[in-house]
Amino acid sequence: MRTKTNPPPLTRGVTTLTDKPTTSNKAGIDWLQYSVEWPHEITSWPVLPHDQGRILRSALPPCEGLAILGEVVQPLPGYNHGTSATHARLFWHDGRREQHIGVVMTGDDMRGIIGIAYPQRELLEWVVMHCKGLSRMDLAIDIHDNGAKPWDILAAWDDDRMHTPASLVTEINSYTRNGDGSTTVCPTLYVGSRSSERQLRIYDKAKQMGVDGPWIRVEIQLRHERALNIAKAALQDGITETTQAAIRAFCGVDGVRWWDESMNGPVVDFEAIGRRDTNTEKWIYESVMPTMKRVIEAQRIRGENTLLKMLRYMILDMNDNMVDN
């Protein structure tokens, strides 16, 4: 299903990976939301601000540029307190230890972390090692190609050239009033629903920021177990390579040159997401088969046919077994 709506301007925390567009594609983390357990020696939430600050600081990586500021912020659902930090917000419930300490780093926060020269890989490594849960991670790739247009992907959906398990594609327009009184319209294409484990966003970042392009931003929002598994893969295979692979695994597009060139990268193995046996066939059809198709095509381009040959042998062996039985 495709819908078109025109809501008020978006307020989600999305920002630039760099101050201005460059000539090469770059991928990075654009949002992190995780939780950390209370220190084991703490049996009840302390009253003194100094002790509270020490506990809250334990939920942030050991970087000098990250510090608790103490400004009160609106708590997220499930928490009854919130405070600000440099490049983060923290949340806790002083009567519910099981809620842990929640940490949100928005797109603006991630830009600030880049500004203090704290490598994203070190940040991600600390989060994966210490978090109790990774509820959200956004990965983004910036595309600087004169031929790149978000509506190329919308046209692919309309022409049935997009391969994705998502059943919903939405086009949303945001409006920016310029200093000269004119209005800039910035369309954003969403693939998948906001509440699902994966959602893709594609939009003209140069137009949104009011700078010269070309500059197209593609973001994939990941949640819960899928976010953690892909974070682990990013530590092993690289953030850019994993971003490309995660987007390919969720959305394949035929006949769009700039998309193929921007998303082309090495194969990255992701841990399987826990699922019930009743979902096995759906998983095979929606995840395994599209991935195998892309690997076979990549091997064909390199002049290889290892996976295709293996599948043929497996099918022949299965047929032989069926005849014997």
SELO-152837 format. One record per residue (C-alpha): residue number from 1; x, y, z. Coordinates in nm, 4 decimals. Layout:
N
numi c1 c2 c3
NUM X Y Z
...
# end
This chain:
325
numi c1 c2 c3
1 0.0000 0.0000 0.0000
2 0.1231 0.3498 -0.0828
3 -0.0053 0.6619 0.0873
4 0.0635 1.0350 0.0476
5 0.0227 1.2702 0.3424
6 0.1370 1.6209 0.4280
7 0.1878 1.6515 0.8065
8 0.3694 1.9287 0.9946
9 0.7508 1.9365 0.9558
10 0.9309 1.6351 1.0972
11 1.1045 1.6719 1.4334
12 1.2951 1.3439 1.4528
13 1.6615 1.3675 1.5438
14 1.8283 1.3389 1.2077
15 2.1372 1.5380 1.1262
16 2.4355 1.5410 0.8979
17 2.7101 1.2840 0.9222
18 2.9419 1.5632 0.8161
19 2.9024 1.9414 0.8206
20 2.8557 1.9514 0.4449
21 2.8305 1.6988 0.1618
22 3.1450 1.5399 0.0315
23 3.2114 1.3703 -0.3008
24 3.2155 1.0130 -0.1665
25 2.9443 0.8087 -0.0003
26 2.9773 0.7823 0.3735
27 2.7842 0.5692 0.6220
28 2.7499 0.6068 0.9957
29 2.5327 0.5668 1.3027
30 2.2560 0.8258 1.3241
31 2.0658 0.7161 1.6375
32 2.1312 0.4925 1.9383
33 1.8881 0.3990 2.2135
34 1.9996 0.1462 2.4722
35 1.9672 0.0538 2.8387
36 2.2241 -0.0276 3.1074
37 2.1691 -0.2065 3.4380
38 2.2096 -0.0278 3.7693
39 2.5483 -0.0999 3.9299
40 2.5206 -0.4261 4.1236
41 2.6125 -0.2670 4.4558
42 2.3160 -0.0256 4.4347
43 2.0081 -0.1650 4.6102
44 1.7977 0.1540 4.5965
45 1.8248 0.4776 4.4023
46 2.0342 0.7318 4.5960
47 1.9054 1.0715 4.7087
48 2.2241 1.2753 4.6855
49 2.2826 1.4352 4.3398
50 2.6517 1.3392 4.3470
51 2.5663 0.9711 4.3910
52 2.2973 0.9905 4.1243
53 2.5430 1.1479 3.8819
54 2.7986 0.8753 3.9450
55 2.5441 0.6036 3.8655
56 2.4173 0.7828 3.5563
57 2.7718 0.8385 3.4314
58 2.8225 0.4606 3.4366
59 2.5615 0.4362 3.1580
60 2.7815 0.6397 2.9211
61 3.1062 0.5387 2.7509
62 3.4296 0.6566 2.9193
63 3.4839 0.9581 2.6966
64 3.5827 1.2989 2.8364
65 3.3409 1.4708 2.5996
66 3.0421 1.2886 2.7515
67 2.9269 1.4315 3.0841
68 2.6060 1.4563 3.2887
69 2.4636 1.8087 3.2685
70 2.1789 1.7603 3.5148
71 1.9116 1.9538 3.3268
72 1.5695 1.7940 3.3836
73 1.4086 1.6531 3.0678
74 1.0720 1.4886 3.0074
75 1.1042 1.1166 3.0895
76 1.0192 0.8525 2.8341
77 0.7244 0.6176 2.9028
78 0.8139 0.3698 3.1791
79 1.0529 0.6109 3.3543
80 0.9825 0.8837 3.6085
81 1.3041 1.0869 3.5743
82 1.5090 1.2247 3.2875
83 1.8237 1.4333 3.2622
84 2.0489 1.5749 2.9954
85 2.4092 1.4952 2.9137
86 2.6456 1.6251 2.6519
87 2.5304 1.4428 2.3395
88 2.2752 1.2206 2.5190
89 1.9649 1.2037 2.7373
90 1.9285 0.9590 3.0271
91 1.6154 0.8166 3.1909
92 1.5480 0.6088 3.5016
93 1.2745 0.5032 3.7426
94 1.3899 0.5424 4.1013
95 1.1532 0.2694 4.2226
96 1.1998 0.0138 3.9446
97 1.5465 -0.1267 3.9126
98 1.4305 -0.3634 3.6379
99 1.3720 -0.0644 3.4076
100 1.7499 -0.0071 3.4008
101 1.8950 0.3264 3.2867
102 1.7790 0.4305 2.9414
103 2.0064 0.6294 2.7120
104 1.9066 0.8071 2.3896
105 2.1566 0.9538 2.1445
106 1.9765 1.1312 1.8610
107 2.1093 1.2358 1.5238
108 2.2169 1.5713 1.6681
109 2.3915 1.3887 1.9531
110 2.5738 1.1640 1.7079
111 2.6946 1.4705 1.5201
112 2.8245 1.6134 1.8482
113 3.0050 1.2898 1.9248
114 3.1746 1.3089 1.5853
115 3.2711 1.6658 1.6774
116 3.4546 1.5545 1.9921
117 3.6496 1.3031 1.7821
118 3.5080 0.9977 1.9576
119 3.5096 0.7206 1.6940
120 3.1696 0.5676 1.6267
121 3.3191 0.2212 1.6302
122 3.4472 0.2708 1.9865
123 3.1069 0.4026 2.0918
124 2.9285 0.1065 1.9360
125 3.1751 -0.1413 2.0841
126 3.1133 -0.0018 2.4343
127 2.7348 -0.0081 2.3884
128 2.7315 -0.3678 2.2610
129 2.9539 -0.4786 2.5477
130 2.7645 -0.3017 2.8281
131 2.4027 -0.2614 2.7215
132 2.1207 -0.4679 2.8645
133 1.9234 -0.4023 2.5487
134 1.9616 -0.2054 2.2258
135 1.6105 -0.0856 2.1484
136 1.6966 0.1245 1.8435
137 1.9849 0.1921 1.6083
138 1.9681 0.3987 1.2900
139 2.2323 0.3570 1.0207
140 2.2577 0.6151 0.7443
141 2.4463 0.6453 0.4193
142 2.4978 0.9723 0.2306
143 2.4890 0.9525 -0.1488
144 2.6472 1.2243 -0.3615
145 2.5390 1.1391 -0.7134
146 2.3936 1.3910 -0.9595
147 2.1466 1.1305 -1.0837
148 2.0154 1.0253 -0.7424
149 1.6511 1.1133 -0.6700
150 1.4306 0.9703 -0.3904
151 1.1393 0.9320 -0.6304
152 1.3453 0.6831 -0.8341
153 1.2805 0.4397 -0.5501
154 0.9115 0.5319 -0.5392
155 0.8897 0.4614 -0.9127
156 1.0542 0.1235 -0.8537
157 0.7850 0.0419 -0.5955
158 0.5096 0.1478 -0.8371
159 0.6634 -0.0619 -1.1164
160 0.7109 -0.3685 -0.8936
161 1.0914 -0.3377 -0.9164
162 1.1390 -0.3202 -0.5397
163 1.1928 -0.6397 -0.3404
164 1.1138 -0.5962 0.0278
165 0.9157 -0.7740 0.2999
166 0.7530 -0.4380 0.3784
167 0.3943 -0.3977 0.2629
168 0.3768 -0.0221 0.3138
169 0.5515 0.2598 0.1291
170 0.4641 0.6146 0.2352
171 0.5601 0.9492 0.0835
172 0.5521 1.2420 0.3300
173 0.6274 1.6050 0.2503
174 0.7837 1.8466 0.4996
175 0.7896 2.2222 0.4399
176 1.0556 2.4797 0.5318
177 0.9892 2.8553 0.5156
178 1.2955 3.0319 0.3739
179 1.4219 3.3801 0.4613
180 1.2955 3.5236 0.1323
181 0.9438 3.4005 0.2035
182 0.9603 3.1038 -0.0329
183 0.8901 2.7483 0.0778
184 1.1107 2.4441 0.0238
185 0.9318 2.1108 -0.0041
186 1.1319 1.8071 0.1073
187 0.9666 1.4712 0.0342
188 1.0662 1.1687 0.2415
189 0.9998 0.8144 0.1277
190 0.9343 0.5566 0.4019
191 0.9570 0.1836 0.3315
192 0.7936 -0.0161 0.6107
193 0.6065 0.0994 0.9197
194 0.7549 0.2995 1.2059
195 0.6684 0.0303 1.4634
196 0.8295 -0.2603 1.2743
197 1.1799 -0.3972 1.3337
198 1.3036 -0.2273 1.0169
199 1.2080 0.0911 0.8378
200 1.3863 0.2659 0.5524
201 1.3849 0.6431 0.4954
202 1.5053 0.8127 0.1751
203 1.5131 1.1890 0.1244
204 1.7023 1.4843 -0.0231
205 1.9311 1.5910 0.2614
206 2.0718 1.8899 0.0709
207 1.7236 2.0311 0.0254
208 1.6402 1.9692 0.3914
209 1.9581 2.1440 0.5082
210 1.9374 2.4236 0.2510
211 2.2789 2.3515 0.0999
212 2.4064 2.2654 -0.2448
213 2.3798 1.9014 -0.3461
214 2.3705 1.6417 -0.4697
215 2.3124 1.4829 -0.1291
216 2.0622 1.2020 -0.0783
217 2.0300 1.0390 0.2634
218 1.9209 0.6754 0.3053
219 1.8558 0.5628 0.6634
220 1.7552 0.2273 0.8017
221 1.5972 0.2165 1.1468
222 1.6535 -0.1087 1.3366
223 1.4986 -0.2227 1.6621
224 1.5670 -0.4667 1.9450
225 1.7328 -0.7995 1.8577
226 1.7826 -0.7056 1.4949
227 1.9532 -0.3814 1.5987
228 2.1891 -0.5666 1.8320
229 2.2763 -0.8334 1.5753
230 2.3552 -0.5756 1.3094
231 2.5569 -0.3715 1.5614
232 2.7705 -0.6805 1.6242
233 2.8150 -0.7274 1.2506
234 2.9232 -0.3634 1.2159
235 3.1984 -0.4206 1.4699
236 3.3245 -0.7179 1.2738
237 3.2774 -0.6039 0.9135
238 3.2714 -0.2240 0.9351
239 2.9916 0.0318 0.9730
240 2.9755 0.1305 0.6051
241 2.9810 -0.2279 0.4792
242 2.7183 -0.3346 0.7335
243 2.4950 -0.0366 0.6529
244 2.4990 -0.1277 0.2855
245 2.4306 -0.4942 0.3620
246 2.1466 -0.4162 0.6064
247 1.9762 -0.1942 0.3500
248 2.0221 -0.4541 0.0739
249 1.8771 -0.7246 0.2975
250 1.5636 -0.5172 0.3568
251 1.5162 -0.3435 0.0222
252 1.6372 -0.4577 -0.3176
253 1.5761 -0.2241 -0.6121
254 1.6072 -0.3178 -0.9798
255 1.6970 -0.0752 -1.2566
256 1.8236 0.2193 -1.0472
257 2.1915 0.2760 -1.1214
258 2.2794 0.5083 -0.8339
259 2.1130 0.2743 -0.5845
260 2.3044 -0.0282 -0.7126
261 2.6359 0.1586 -0.7007
262 2.5747 0.3059 -0.3548
263 2.4565 -0.0177 -0.1942
264 2.7102 -0.2447 -0.3585
265 2.9436 -0.3941 -0.1010
266 3.0741 -0.7172 0.0491
267 2.8443 -0.9830 0.1888
268 2.7935 -0.9415 0.5644
269 2.6622 -1.2255 0.7792
270 2.3965 -1.1324 1.0366
271 2.2967 -1.3513 1.3288
272 1.9575 -1.5125 1.2774
273 1.6716 -1.3395 1.4563
274 1.4920 -1.5604 1.7076
275 1.1611 -1.6782 1.5681
276 0.8988 -1.9467 1.6194
277 0.9023 -2.2565 1.4017
278 0.5767 -2.1444 1.2387
279 0.7627 -1.8473 1.0870
280 1.0371 -2.0536 0.9246
281 0.8873 -2.0552 0.5761
282 0.8182 -1.6804 0.5908
283 1.1783 -1.6220 0.6993
284 1.3074 -1.8335 0.4080
285 1.0916 -1.6553 0.1500
286 1.1428 -1.3011 0.2802
287 1.5037 -1.3085 0.4036
288 1.7012 -1.6144 0.2957
289 1.5986 -1.6354 -0.0701
290 1.6463 -1.2636 -0.1520
291 1.9870 -1.2731 0.0187
292 2.0901 -1.5858 -0.1720
293 1.9787 -1.4252 -0.4964
294 2.1980 -1.1207 -0.4309
295 2.4976 -1.3375 -0.3360
296 2.4571 -1.5481 -0.6531
297 2.4408 -1.2314 -0.8642
298 2.7487 -1.0858 -0.6908
299 2.9393 -1.4096 -0.7510
300 2.8274 -1.4132 -1.1151
301 2.9724 -1.0644 -1.1660
302 3.3026 -1.1880 -1.0181
303 3.2968 -1.4893 -1.2473
304 3.2166 -1.7341 -0.9656
305 2.9271 -1.9763 -0.9125
306 3.0060 -2.1388 -0.5755
307 2.6662 -2.0851 -0.4135
308 2.4696 -2.1689 -0.7269
309 2.6650 -2.4922 -0.7696
310 2.6068 -2.5820 -0.4039
311 2.2311 -2.5275 -0.4405
312 2.2203 -2.7439 -0.7516
313 2.4008 -3.0282 -0.5727
314 2.1656 -2.9956 -0.2756
315 1.8572 -3.0135 -0.4990
316 1.9952 -3.3141 -0.6885
317 2.0719 -3.4885 -0.3598
318 1.7210 -3.4196 -0.2307
319 1.5688 -3.5526 -0.5516
320 1.7776 -3.8703 -0.5247
321 1.6603 -3.9213 -0.1670
322 1.2967 -3.8747 -0.2710
323 1.3362 -4.1360 -0.5464
324 1.4988 -4.3801 -0.3044
325 1.2119 -4.3367 -0.0601
# end
